[in-house]
Structures are given as structure tokens and as C-alpha cells.
Amino acid sequence: LFRLRRTTLKKQMRREIKQWRRFPKMFYFSVLLKLKRPVAAIADCDKAISINADSAQGYKFRGRAYR
């Protein structure tokens, strides 16, 4: 049972890592939010949005930071 959980957890972690490799800056934003630094996350999201206004991820994490 433990081995099954461990392999399932590893698969889930691999999926998450693959997702964040595509958007490394978004991973950074989520870490800032987990560290309870919403002001820094908002500032960085604003910068990312100014560079690429079509990026939905920047708006998504900025909205989360405002919560």
C-alpha cells in the first residue's frame, strides 16, 4: 500500500513539474503566494503582463494574490 501511494505521488509530482517547466515564471509567482508575499507576486505579475498582455497566467496569479 505504501509503495503504491509513493509511486502515485511520484507520478503526480512529475506531471506538476512538467507543467511548471512550460511556465517557469508562473511557478515563481505561486511560490511567492505560498510564502505569503502577495505584494511581490502582484508586482511581478504586473511586470509579466506589461511584457505580454495576452498571457492569461499573469492575470490568474495576480487575481489570486489579491485575495
mmCIF file of the N, C-alpha and C atoms, coordinates in Angstrom:
data_MODEL
# 
_entry.id   MODEL 
# 
loop_
_atom_site.group_PDB 
_atom_site.id 
_atom_site.type_symbol 
_atom_site.label_atom_id 
_atom_site.label_alt_id 
_atom_site.label_comp_id 
_atom_site.label_asym_id 
_atom_site.label_entity_id 
_atom_site.label_seq_id 
_atom_site.pdbx_PDB_ins_code 
_atom_site.Cartn_x 
_atom_site.Cartn_y 
_atom_site.Cartn_z 
_atom_site.occupancy 
_atom_site.B_iso_or_equiv 
_atom_site.pdbx_formal_charge 
_atom_site.auth_seq_id 
_atom_site.auth_comp_id 
_atom_site.auth_asym_id 
_atom_site.auth_atom_id 
_atom_site.pdbx_PDB_model_num 
ATOM 1   N N  . LEU A 1 1  ? 0.832  -1.203 0.000   1.00 0.00 ? 1  LEU A N  1 
ATOM 2   C CA . LEU A 1 1  ? 0.000  0.000  0.000   1.00 0.00 ? 1  LEU A CA 1 
ATOM 3   C C  . LEU A 1 1  ? 0.872  1.261  0.000   1.00 0.00 ? 1  LEU A C  1 
ATOM 4   N N  . PHE A 1 2  ? 1.912  1.251  0.841   1.00 0.00 ? 2  PHE A N  1 
ATOM 5   C CA . PHE A 1 2  ? 2.805  2.410  0.895   1.00 0.00 ? 2  PHE A CA 1 
ATOM 6   C C  . PHE A 1 2  ? 3.509  2.619  -0.441  1.00 0.00 ? 2  PHE A C  1 
ATOM 7   N N  . ARG A 1 3  ? 3.958  1.533  -1.040  1.00 0.00 ? 3  ARG A N  1 
ATOM 8   C CA . ARG A 1 3  ? 4.667  1.624  -2.321  1.00 0.00 ? 3  ARG A CA 1 
ATOM 9   C C  . ARG A 1 3  ? 3.740  2.175  -3.405  1.00 0.00 ? 3  ARG A C  1 
ATOM 10  N N  . LEU A 1 4  ? 2.482  1.754  -3.367  1.00 0.00 ? 4  LEU A N  1 
ATOM 11  C CA . LEU A 1 4  ? 1.509  2.246  -4.339  1.00 0.00 ? 4  LEU A CA 1 
ATOM 12  C C  . LEU A 1 4  ? 1.309  3.753  -4.188  1.00 0.00 ? 4  LEU A C  1 
ATOM 13  N N  . ARG A 1 5  ? 1.165  4.216  -2.955  1.00 0.00 ? 5  ARG A N  1 
ATOM 14  C CA . ARG A 1 5  ? 0.997  5.649  -2.711  1.00 0.00 ? 5  ARG A CA 1 
ATOM 15  C C  . ARG A 1 5  ? 2.214  6.428  -3.189  1.00 0.00 ? 5  ARG A C  1 
ATOM 16  N N  . ARG A 1 6  ? 3.386  5.873  -2.919  1.00 0.00 ? 6  ARG A N  1 
ATOM 17  C CA . ARG A 1 6  ? 4.617  6.554  -3.290  1.00 0.00 ? 6  ARG A CA 1 
ATOM 18  C C  . ARG A 1 6  ? 4.746  6.704  -4.806  1.00 0.00 ? 6  ARG A C  1 
ATOM 19  N N  . THR A 1 7  ? 4.419  5.652  -5.531  1.00 0.00 ? 7  THR A N  1 
ATOM 20  C CA . THR A 1 7  ? 4.511  5.743  -6.993  1.00 0.00 ? 7  THR A CA 1 
ATOM 21  C C  . THR A 1 7  ? 3.458  6.691  -7.548  1.00 0.00 ? 7  THR A C  1 
ATOM 22  N N  . THR A 1 8  ? 2.277  6.675  -6.953  1.00 0.00 ? 8  THR A N  1 
ATOM 23  C CA . THR A 1 8  ? 1.227  7.603  -7.384  1.00 0.00 ? 8  THR A CA 1 
ATOM 24  C C  . THR A 1 8  ? 1.658  9.039  -7.125  1.00 0.00 ? 8  THR A C  1 
ATOM 25  N N  . LEU A 1 9  ? 2.257  9.271  -5.973  1.00 0.00 ? 9  LEU A N  1 
ATOM 26  C CA . LEU A 1 9  ? 2.734  10.610 -5.637  1.00 0.00 ? 9  LEU A CA 1 
ATOM 27  C C  . LEU A 1 9  ? 3.839  11.048 -6.596  1.00 0.00 ? 9  LEU A C  1 
ATOM 28  N N  . LYS A 1 10 ? 4.742  10.144 -6.924  1.00 0.00 ? 10 LYS A N  1 
ATOM 29  C CA . LYS A 1 10 ? 5.817  10.482 -7.860  1.00 0.00 ? 10 LYS A CA 1 
ATOM 30  C C  . LYS A 1 10 ? 5.260  10.851 -9.230  1.00 0.00 ? 10 LYS A C  1 
ATOM 31  N N  . LYS A 1 11 ? 4.262  10.109 -9.696  1.00 0.00 ? 11 LYS A N  1 
ATOM 32  C CA . LYS A 1 11 ? 3.653  10.418 -10.991 1.00 0.00 ? 11 LYS A CA 1 
ATOM 33  C C  . LYS A 1 11 ? 3.004  11.793 -10.967 1.00 0.00 ? 11 LYS A C  1 
ATOM 34  N N  . GLN A 1 12 ? 2.322  12.085 -9.872  1.00 0.00 ? 12 GLN A N  1 
ATOM 35  C CA . GLN A 1 12 ? 1.665  13.386 -9.745  1.00 0.00 ? 12 GLN A CA 1 
ATOM 36  C C  . GLN A 1 12 ? 2.707  14.509 -9.720  1.00 0.00 ? 12 GLN A C  1 
ATOM 37  N N  . MET A 1 13 ? 3.795  14.295 -8.995  1.00 0.00 ? 13 MET A N  1 
ATOM 38  C CA . MET A 1 13 ? 4.848  15.306 -8.935  1.00 0.00 ? 13 MET A CA 1 
ATOM 39  C C  . MET A 1 13 ? 5.481  15.518 -10.303 1.00 0.00 ? 13 MET A C  1 
ATOM 40  N N  . ARG A 1 14 ? 5.677  14.448 -11.047 1.00 0.00 ? 14 ARG A N  1 
ATOM 41  C CA . ARG A 1 14 ? 6.254  14.575 -12.390 1.00 0.00 ? 14 ARG A CA 1 
ATOM 42  C C  . ARG A 1 14 ? 5.350  15.389 -13.302 1.00 0.00 ? 14 ARG A C  1 
ATOM 43  N N  . ARG A 1 15 ? 4.039  15.149 -13.200 1.00 0.00 ? 15 ARG A N  1 
ATOM 44  C CA . ARG A 1 15 ? 3.098  15.917 -14.015 1.00 0.00 ? 15 ARG A CA 1 
ATOM 45  C C  . ARG A 1 15 ? 3.174  17.401 -13.678 1.00 0.00 ? 15 ARG A C  1 
ATOM 46  N N  . GLU A 1 16 ? 3.227  17.703 -12.375 1.00 0.00 ? 16 GLU A N  1 
ATOM 47  C CA . GLU A 1 16 ? 3.301  19.104 -11.962 1.00 0.00 ? 16 GLU A CA 1 
ATOM 48  C C  . GLU A 1 16 ? 4.600  19.754 -12.431 1.00 0.00 ? 16 GLU A C  1 
ATOM 49  N N  . ILE A 1 17 ? 5.699  19.020 -12.332 1.00 0.00 ? 17 ILE A N  1 
ATOM 50  C CA . ILE A 1 17 ? 6.983  19.566 -12.773 1.00 0.00 ? 17 ILE A CA 1 
ATOM 51  C C  . ILE A 1 17 ? 6.961  19.837 -14.271 1.00 0.00 ? 17 ILE A C  1 
ATOM 52  N N  . LYS A 1 18 ? 6.381  18.924 -15.045 1.00 0.00 ? 18 LYS A N  1 
ATOM 53  C CA . LYS A 1 18 ? 6.284  19.143 -16.490 1.00 0.00 ? 18 LYS A CA 1 
ATOM 54  C C  . LYS A 1 18 ? 5.467  20.388 -16.793 1.00 0.00 ? 18 LYS A C  1 
ATOM 55  N N  . GLN A 1 19 ? 4.390  20.571 -16.041 1.00 0.00 ? 19 GLN A N  1 
ATOM 56  C CA . GLN A 1 19 ? 3.544  21.746 -16.250 1.00 0.00 ? 19 GLN A CA 1 
ATOM 57  C C  . GLN A 1 19 ? 4.330  23.022 -15.956 1.00 0.00 ? 19 GLN A C  1 
ATOM 58  N N  . TRP A 1 20 ? 5.089  23.033 -14.874 1.00 0.00 ? 20 TRP A N  1 
ATOM 59  C CA . TRP A 1 20 ? 5.804  24.247 -14.493 1.00 0.00 ? 20 TRP A CA 1 
ATOM 60  C C  . TRP A 1 20 ? 7.009  24.518 -15.377 1.00 0.00 ? 20 TRP A C  1 
ATOM 61  N N  . ARG A 1 21 ? 7.530  23.491 -16.046 1.00 0.00 ? 21 ARG A N  1 
ATOM 62  C CA . ARG A 1 21 ? 8.646  23.728 -16.968 1.00 0.00 ? 21 ARG A CA 1 
ATOM 63  C C  . ARG A 1 21 ? 8.217  24.607 -18.133 1.00 0.00 ? 21 ARG A C  1 
ATOM 64  N N  . ARG A 1 22 ? 6.960  24.485 -18.513 1.00 0.00 ? 22 ARG A N  1 
ATOM 65  C CA . ARG A 1 22 ? 6.468  25.312 -19.621 1.00 0.00 ? 22 ARG A CA 1 
ATOM 66  C C  . ARG A 1 22 ? 6.313  26.765 -19.201 1.00 0.00 ? 22 ARG A C  1 
ATOM 67  N N  . PHE A 1 23 ? 6.009  26.982 -17.924 1.00 0.00 ? 23 PHE A N  1 
ATOM 68  C CA . PHE A 1 23 ? 5.779  28.337 -17.412 1.00 0.00 ? 23 PHE A CA 1 
ATOM 69  C C  . PHE A 1 23 ? 6.599  28.560 -16.141 1.00 0.00 ? 23 PHE A C  1 
ATOM 70  N N  . PRO A 1 24 ? 7.933  28.643 -16.243 1.00 0.00 ? 24 PRO A N  1 
ATOM 71  C CA . PRO A 1 24 ? 8.747  28.752 -15.024 1.00 0.00 ? 24 PRO A CA 1 
ATOM 72  C C  . PRO A 1 24 ? 8.452  30.012 -14.219 1.00 0.00 ? 24 PRO A C  1 
ATOM 73  N N  . LYS A 1 25 ? 8.124  31.112 -14.882 1.00 0.00 ? 25 LYS A N  1 
ATOM 74  C CA . LYS A 1 25 ? 7.838  32.344 -14.147 1.00 0.00 ? 25 LYS A CA 1 
ATOM 75  C C  . LYS A 1 25 ? 6.555  32.197 -13.330 1.00 0.00 ? 25 LYS A C  1 
ATOM 76  N N  . MET A 1 26 ? 5.587  31.451 -13.852 1.00 0.00 ? 26 MET A N  1 
ATOM 77  C CA . MET A 1 26 ? 4.346  31.240 -13.115 1.00 0.00 ? 26 MET A CA 1 
ATOM 78  C C  . MET A 1 26 ? 4.600  30.408 -11.858 1.00 0.00 ? 26 MET A C  1 
ATOM 79  N N  . PHE A 1 27 ? 5.557  29.492 -11.939 1.00 0.00 ? 27 PHE A N  1 
ATOM 80  C CA . PHE A 1 27 ? 5.927  28.715 -10.758 1.00 0.00 ? 27 PHE A CA 1 
ATOM 81  C C  . PHE A 1 27 ? 6.477  29.655 -9.692  1.00 0.00 ? 27 PHE A C  1 
ATOM 82  N N  . TYR A 1 28 ? 7.266  30.607 -10.105 1.00 0.00 ? 28 TYR A N  1 
ATOM 83  C CA . TYR A 1 28 ? 7.828  31.598 -9.191  1.00 0.00 ? 28 TYR A CA 1 
ATOM 84  C C  . TYR A 1 28 ? 6.711  32.394 -8.512  1.00 0.00 ? 28 TYR A C  1 
ATOM 85  N N  . PHE A 1 29 ? 5.695  32.785 -9.268  1.00 0.00 ? 29 PHE A N  1 
ATOM 86  C CA . PHE A 1 29 ? 4.572  33.521 -8.686  1.00 0.00 ? 29 PHE A CA 1 
ATOM 87  C C  . PHE A 1 29 ? 3.858  32.684 -7.640  1.00 0.00 ? 29 PHE A C  1 
ATOM 88  N N  . SER A 1 30 ? 3.637  31.407 -7.948  1.00 0.00 ? 30 SER A N  1 
ATOM 89  C CA . SER A 1 30 ? 2.927  30.556 -6.998  1.00 0.00 ? 30 SER A CA 1 
ATOM 90  C C  . SER A 1 30 ? 3.739  30.361 -5.727  1.00 0.00 ? 30 SER A C  1 
ATOM 91  N N  . VAL A 1 31 ? 5.066  30.317 -5.851  1.00 0.00 ? 31 VAL A N  1 
ATOM 92  C CA . VAL A 1 31 ? 5.920  30.203 -4.660  1.00 0.00 ? 31 VAL A CA 1 
ATOM 93  C C  . VAL A 1 31 ? 5.808  31.467 -3.817  1.00 0.00 ? 31 VAL A C  1 
ATOM 94  N N  . LEU A 1 32 ? 5.801  32.626 -4.457  1.00 0.00 ? 32 LEU A N  1 
ATOM 95  C CA . LEU A 1 32 ? 5.635  33.870 -3.707  1.00 0.00 ? 32 LEU A CA 1 
ATOM 96  C C  . LEU A 1 32 ? 4.312  33.881 -2.950  1.00 0.00 ? 32 LEU A C  1 
ATOM 97  N N  . LEU A 1 33 ? 3.272  33.373 -3.564  1.00 0.00 ? 33 LEU A N  1 
ATOM 98  C CA . LEU A 1 33 ? 1.975  33.332 -2.889  1.00 0.00 ? 33 LEU A CA 1 
ATOM 99  C C  . LEU A 1 33 ? 2.004  32.372 -1.710  1.00 0.00 ? 33 LEU A C  1 
ATOM 100 N N  . LYS A 1 34 ? 2.659  31.230 -1.877  1.00 0.00 ? 34 LYS A N  1 
ATOM 101 C CA . LYS A 1 34 ? 2.751  30.267 -0.777  1.00 0.00 ? 34 LYS A CA 1 
ATOM 102 C C  . LYS A 1 34 ? 3.595  30.806 0.371   1.00 0.00 ? 34 LYS A C  1 
ATOM 103 N N  . LEU A 1 35 ? 4.548  31.679 0.056   1.00 0.00 ? 35 LEU A N  1 
ATOM 104 C CA . LEU A 1 35 ? 5.379  32.293 1.093   1.00 0.00 ? 35 LEU A CA 1 
ATOM 105 C C  . LEU A 1 35 ? 4.700  33.500 1.736   1.00 0.00 ? 35 LEU A C  1 
ATOM 106 N N  . LYS A 1 36 ? 3.454  33.726 1.371   1.00 0.00 ? 36 LYS A N  1 
ATOM 107 C CA . LYS A 1 36 ? 2.665  34.844 1.909   1.00 0.00 ? 36 LYS A CA 1 
ATOM 108 C C  . LYS A 1 36 ? 3.299  36.190 1.557   1.00 0.00 ? 36 LYS A C  1 
ATOM 109 N N  . ARG A 1 37 ? 3.720  36.318 0.298   1.00 0.00 ? 37 ARG A N  1 
ATOM 110 C CA . ARG A 1 37 ? 4.290  37.569 -0.204  1.00 0.00 ? 37 ARG A CA 1 
ATOM 111 C C  . ARG A 1 37 ? 3.471  38.058 -1.393  1.00 0.00 ? 37 ARG A C  1 
ATOM 112 N N  . PRO A 1 38 ? 2.203  38.408 -1.148  1.00 0.00 ? 38 PRO A N  1 
ATOM 113 C CA . PRO A 1 38 ? 1.335  38.782 -2.267  1.00 0.00 ? 38 PRO A CA 1 
ATOM 114 C C  . PRO A 1 38 ? 1.745  40.079 -2.958  1.00 0.00 ? 38 PRO A C  1 
ATOM 115 N N  . VAL A 1 39 ? 2.325  41.019 -2.229  1.00 0.00 ? 39 VAL A N  1 
ATOM 116 C CA . VAL A 1 39 ? 2.716  42.291 -2.849  1.00 0.00 ? 39 VAL A CA 1 
ATOM 117 C C  . VAL A 1 39 ? 3.809  42.054 -3.892  1.00 0.00 ? 39 VAL A C  1 
ATOM 118 N N  . ALA A 1 40 ? 4.774  41.202 -3.558  1.00 0.00 ? 40 ALA A N  1 
ATOM 119 C CA . ALA A 1 40 ? 5.841  40.879 -4.514  1.00 0.00 ? 40 ALA A CA 1 
ATOM 120 C C  . ALA A 1 40 ? 5.275  40.125 -5.713  1.00 0.00 ? 40 ALA A C  1 
ATOM 121 N N  . ALA A 1 41 ? 4.333  39.220 -5.450  1.00 0.00 ? 41 ALA A N  1 
ATOM 122 C CA . ALA A 1 41 ? 3.718  38.462 -6.544  1.00 0.00 ? 41 ALA A CA 1 
ATOM 123 C C  . ALA A 1 41 ? 2.938  39.389 -7.474  1.00 0.00 ? 41 ALA A C  1 
ATOM 124 N N  . ILE A 1 42 ? 2.208  40.340 -6.899  1.00 0.00 ? 42 ILE A N  1 
ATOM 125 C CA . ILE A 1 42 ? 1.432  41.284 -7.706  1.00 0.00 ? 42 ILE A CA 1 
ATOM 126 C C  . ILE A 1 42 ? 2.359  42.141 -8.567  1.00 0.00 ? 42 ILE A C  1 
ATOM 127 N N  . ALA A 1 43 ? 3.450  42.612 -7.978  1.00 0.00 ? 43 ALA A N  1 
ATOM 128 C CA . ALA A 1 43 ? 4.399  43.437 -8.740  1.00 0.00 ? 43 ALA A CA 1 
ATOM 129 C C  . ALA A 1 43 ? 4.995  42.647 -9.898  1.00 0.00 ? 43 ALA A C  1 
ATOM 130 N N  . ASP A 1 44 ? 5.357  41.403 -9.642  1.00 0.00 ? 44 ASP A N  1 
ATOM 131 C CA . ASP A 1 44 ? 5.934  40.582 -10.709 1.00 0.00 ? 44 ASP A CA 1 
ATOM 132 C C  . ASP A 1 44 ? 4.900  40.233 -11.774 1.00 0.00 ? 44 ASP A C  1 
ATOM 133 N N  . CYS A 1 45 ? 3.674  39.985 -11.349 1.00 0.00 ? 45 CYS A N  1 
ATOM 134 C CA . CYS A 1 45 ? 2.610  39.702 -12.323 1.00 0.00 ? 45 CYS A CA 1 
ATOM 135 C C  . CYS A 1 45 ? 2.352  40.925 -13.196 1.00 0.00 ? 45 CYS A C  1 
ATOM 136 N N  . ASP A 1 46 ? 2.355  42.101 -12.582 1.00 0.00 ? 46 ASP A N  1 
ATOM 137 C CA . ASP A 1 46 ? 2.172  43.329 -13.360 1.00 0.00 ? 46 ASP A CA 1 
ATOM 138 C C  . ASP A 1 46 ? 3.268  43.486 -14.408 1.00 0.00 ? 46 ASP A C  1 
ATOM 139 N N  . LYS A 1 47 ? 4.493  43.164 -14.026 1.00 0.00 ? 47 LYS A N  1 
ATOM 140 C CA . LYS A 1 47 ? 5.613  43.252 -14.975 1.00 0.00 ? 47 LYS A CA 1 
ATOM 141 C C  . LYS A 1 47 ? 5.432  42.243 -16.108 1.00 0.00 ? 47 LYS A C  1 
ATOM 142 N N  . ALA A 1 48 ? 5.021  41.012 -15.760 1.00 0.00 ? 48 ALA A N  1 
ATOM 143 C CA . ALA A 1 48 ? 4.807  39.985 -16.785 1.00 0.00 ? 48 ALA A CA 1 
ATOM 144 C C  . ALA A 1 48 ? 3.680  40.384 -17.731 1.00 0.00 ? 48 ALA A C  1 
ATOM 145 N N  . ILE A 1 49 ? 2.631  40.978 -17.188 1.00 0.00 ? 49 ILE A N  1 
ATOM 146 C CA . ILE A 1 49 ? 1.504  41.414 -18.014 1.00 0.00 ? 49 ILE A CA 1 
ATOM 147 C C  . ILE A 1 49 ? 1.923  42.569 -18.927 1.00 0.00 ? 49 ILE A C  1 
ATOM 148 N N  . SER A 1 50 ? 2.793  43.455 -18.420 1.00 0.00 ? 50 SER A N  1 
ATOM 149 C CA . SER A 1 50 ? 3.248  44.560 -19.273 1.00 0.00 ? 50 SER A CA 1 
ATOM 150 C C  . SER A 1 50 ? 4.100  44.047 -20.439 1.00 0.00 ? 50 SER A C  1 
ATOM 151 N N  . ILE A 1 51 ? 4.800  42.934 -20.226 1.00 0.00 ? 51 ILE A N  1 
ATOM 152 C CA . ILE A 1 51 ? 5.606  42.342 -21.294 1.00 0.00 ? 51 ILE A CA 1 
ATOM 153 C C  . ILE A 1 51 ? 4.723  41.610 -22.296 1.00 0.00 ? 51 ILE A C  1 
ATOM 154 N N  . ASN A 1 52 ? 3.758  40.834 -21.775 1.00 0.00 ? 52 ASN A N  1 
ATOM 155 C CA . ASN A 1 52 ? 2.872  40.049 -22.641 1.00 0.00 ? 52 ASN A CA 1 
ATOM 156 C C  . ASN A 1 52 ? 1.450  40.167 -22.105 1.00 0.00 ? 52 ASN A C  1 
ATOM 157 N N  . ALA A 1 53 ? 0.696  41.090 -22.638 1.00 0.00 ? 53 ALA A N  1 
ATOM 158 C CA . ALA A 1 53 ? -0.659 41.350 -22.144 1.00 0.00 ? 53 ALA A CA 1 
ATOM 159 C C  . ALA A 1 53 ? -1.640 40.231 -22.478 1.00 0.00 ? 53 ALA A C  1 
ATOM 160 N N  . ASP A 1 54 ? -1.276 39.338 -23.391 1.00 0.00 ? 54 ASP A N  1 
ATOM 161 C CA . ASP A 1 54 ? -2.166 38.239 -23.769 1.00 0.00 ? 54 ASP A CA 1 
ATOM 162 C C  . ASP A 1 54 ? -2.025 37.017 -22.868 1.00 0.00 ? 54 ASP A C  1 
ATOM 163 N N  . SER A 1 55 ? -1.125 37.070 -21.898 1.00 0.00 ? 55 SER A N  1 
ATOM 164 C CA . SER A 1 55 ? -0.883 35.926 -21.023 1.00 0.00 ? 55 SER A CA 1 
ATOM 165 C C  . SER A 1 55 ? -1.958 35.844 -19.940 1.00 0.00 ? 55 SER A C  1 
ATOM 166 N N  . ALA A 1 56 ? -2.760 34.815 -20.009 1.00 0.00 ? 56 ALA A N  1 
ATOM 167 C CA . ALA A 1 56 ? -3.816 34.627 -19.012 1.00 0.00 ? 56 ALA A CA 1 
ATOM 168 C C  . ALA A 1 56 ? -3.240 34.226 -17.659 1.00 0.00 ? 56 ALA A C  1 
ATOM 169 N N  . GLN A 1 57 ? -2.089 33.573 -17.667 1.00 0.00 ? 57 GLN A N  1 
ATOM 170 C CA . GLN A 1 57 ? -1.487 33.119 -16.412 1.00 0.00 ? 57 GLN A CA 1 
ATOM 171 C C  . GLN A 1 57 ? -1.126 34.294 -15.503 1.00 0.00 ? 57 GLN A C  1 
ATOM 172 N N  . GLY A 1 58 ? -0.630 35.361 -16.069 1.00 0.00 ? 58 GLY A N  1 
ATOM 173 C CA . GLY A 1 58 ? -0.292 36.536 -15.265 1.00 0.00 ? 58 GLY A CA 1 
ATOM 174 C C  . GLY A 1 58 ? -1.509 37.116 -14.571 1.00 0.00 ? 58 GLY A C  1 
ATOM 175 N N  . TYR A 1 59 ? -2.603 37.201 -15.303 1.00 0.00 ? 59 TYR A N  1 
ATOM 176 C CA . TYR A 1 59 ? -3.850 37.699 -14.716 1.00 0.00 ? 59 TYR A CA 1 
ATOM 177 C C  . TYR A 1 59 ? -4.378 36.741 -13.649 1.00 0.00 ? 59 TYR A C  1 
ATOM 178 N N  . LYS A 1 60 ? -4.243 35.461 -13.911 1.00 0.00 ? 60 LYS A N  1 
ATOM 179 C CA . LYS A 1 60 ? -4.730 34.443 -12.975 1.00 0.00 ? 60 LYS A CA 1 
ATOM 180 C C  . LYS A 1 60 ? -4.021 34.559 -11.623 1.00 0.00 ? 60 LYS A C  1 
ATOM 181 N N  . PHE A 1 61 ? -2.695 34.616 -11.648 1.00 0.00 ? 61 PHE A N  1 
ATOM 182 C CA . PHE A 1 61 ? -1.953 34.667 -10.391 1.00 0.00 ? 61 PHE A CA 1 
ATOM 183 C C  . PHE A 1 61 ? -2.079 36.024 -9.711  1.00 0.00 ? 61 PHE A C  1 
ATOM 184 N N  . ARG A 1 62 ? -2.226 37.078 -10.491 1.00 0.00 ? 62 ARG A N  1 
ATOM 185 C CA . ARG A 1 62 ? -2.440 38.384 -9.875  1.00 0.00 ? 62 ARG A CA 1 
ATOM 186 C C  . ARG A 1 62 ? -3.781 38.402 -9.147  1.00 0.00 ? 62 ARG A C  1 
ATOM 187 N N  . GLY A 1 63 ? -4.787 37.794 -9.760  1.00 0.00 ? 63 GLY A N  1 
ATOM 188 C CA . GLY A 1 63 ? -6.083 37.694 -9.093  1.00 0.00 ? 63 GLY A CA 1 
ATOM 189 C C  . GLY A 1 63 ? -6.012 36.887 -7.814  1.00 0.00 ? 63 GLY A C  1 
ATOM 190 N N  . ARG A 1 64 ? -5.250 35.815 -7.835  1.00 0.00 ? 64 ARG A N  1 
ATOM 191 C CA . ARG A 1 64 ? -5.076 35.009 -6.620  1.00 0.00 ? 64 ARG A CA 1 
ATOM 192 C C  . ARG A 1 64 ? -4.357 35.798 -5.531  1.00 0.00 ? 64 ARG A C  1 
ATOM 193 N N  . ALA A 1 65 ? -3.407 36.618 -5.926  1.00 0.00 ? 65 ALA A N  1 
ATOM 194 C CA . ALA A 1 65 ? -2.650 37.396 -4.948  1.00 0.00 ? 65 ALA A CA 1 
ATOM 195 C C  . ALA A 1 65 ? -3.522 38.458 -4.289  1.00 0.00 ? 65 ALA A C  1 
ATOM 196 N N  . TYR A 1 66 ? -4.507 38.963 -5.010  1.00 0.00 ? 66 TYR A N  1 
ATOM 197 C CA . TYR A 1 66 ? -5.396 39.982 -4.449  1.00 0.00 ? 66 TYR A CA 1 
ATOM 198 C C  . TYR A 1 66 ? -6.386 39.410 -3.441  1.00 0.00 ? 66 TYR A C  1 
ATOM 199 N N  . ARG A 1 67 ? -6.528 38.102 -3.385  1.00 0.00 ? 67 ARG A N  1 
ATOM 200 C CA . ARG A 1 67 ? -7.480 37.513 -2.428  1.00 0.00 ? 67 ARG A CA 1 
ATOM 201 C C  . ARG A 1 67 ? -7.097 37.762 -1.015  1.00 0.00 ? 67 ARG A C  1 
# 
